[in-house]
Amino acid sequence: MVWQARGVILLFAAQMGLEPYEIKPSEVKLAVCGYGAAEKGQVQGMVANLLGLERNPTPDDAADALAVAIAGLSMSSFDRNILKGY
């Protein structure tokens, strides 16, 4: 099912003329926790902290999706600043 969802997302991005980010798990962990080999619990805790949640998001897949979104936003912002010369 994950590969089917990925295919739909890639198709939609292509139709919109967008180039999607493909982020490695270690890049997500680095963006969220500052450590590319962070454990799942550490990532969940930082996601909760960054989003001001009272507890870790559940199920695990939800925490993973939020972590990927945070990393994507972080990397996108970084890329824009590099291109602007900041």
N, C-alpha and C positions, 0 to 999 in steps of 0.2 A: 504494500500500500504506500509506503514512503516513496518508492521510486515513481509510482504513478503520480503522486502529489508533486514531486519534484519536476516531473515532465510537464505537468500543467502549468506550474509556475514559470518554467523556462520558456514555454510556448507563449504565455501571456506577456512576459518581459520582452520577448522578441517582437511580438505584435505591437507593443507600445514603444519599441525602439530603445529599450533600456538594456543595459548590460548588468546582469545580476552579480552580486558578490558571492563568492564561494569561500566560506570561512572554515578553516580547519578547527577541530576541537581544541587544539592547543592555543590557537589564536583567540577563541572565545574565552577560554580560561584566563589568558593573559589580559584581555580587555576588561573582564569582569573582576578578576581577583588580583591582577598584577603578577600572577605566577602561572606559567603555561602548563604546569603539571599539577594544578590544584585538584583536589578530590571533589567528587560530586556534591557532597555535603557543604563544602566550602563555597562552591559556586551557588548553590541554593541559598545559603546564608547571605552571600553578597547581593544576590538578586533581590532578596527581601529587603536588605538594608538600603540598596540604591533606590528602590521603588517605595520605600517607606511603609512596607507591609509589616503587620504585627507578627506574622509567622511565615515560614518558608512556603512558597507556592507548591500546590499539589494538583495533580499527580506529577511525577518526575518529568514527564514530557512537557508539561506546562512550564516548569522551571527552566528546562532546556530551551524551549522556544523563546522565553523572555530573555534568557542569557544571549541567545543568538541575535535577537533584536537589539539588545543593548550594545553588543559587540559591533554589529553592522552600523548602527548610528555613530558609534565612536570612531570606527574606521572611516566612514564616509566624511565625518567632520574633519578628521585628520588629513584625509586626502585633499579636501577643499582648501584647507589652510596651507598645505604644501604648495598647491598650484598657485595660490595667491601670494606666496612668498613670506608667510608669517612664520 
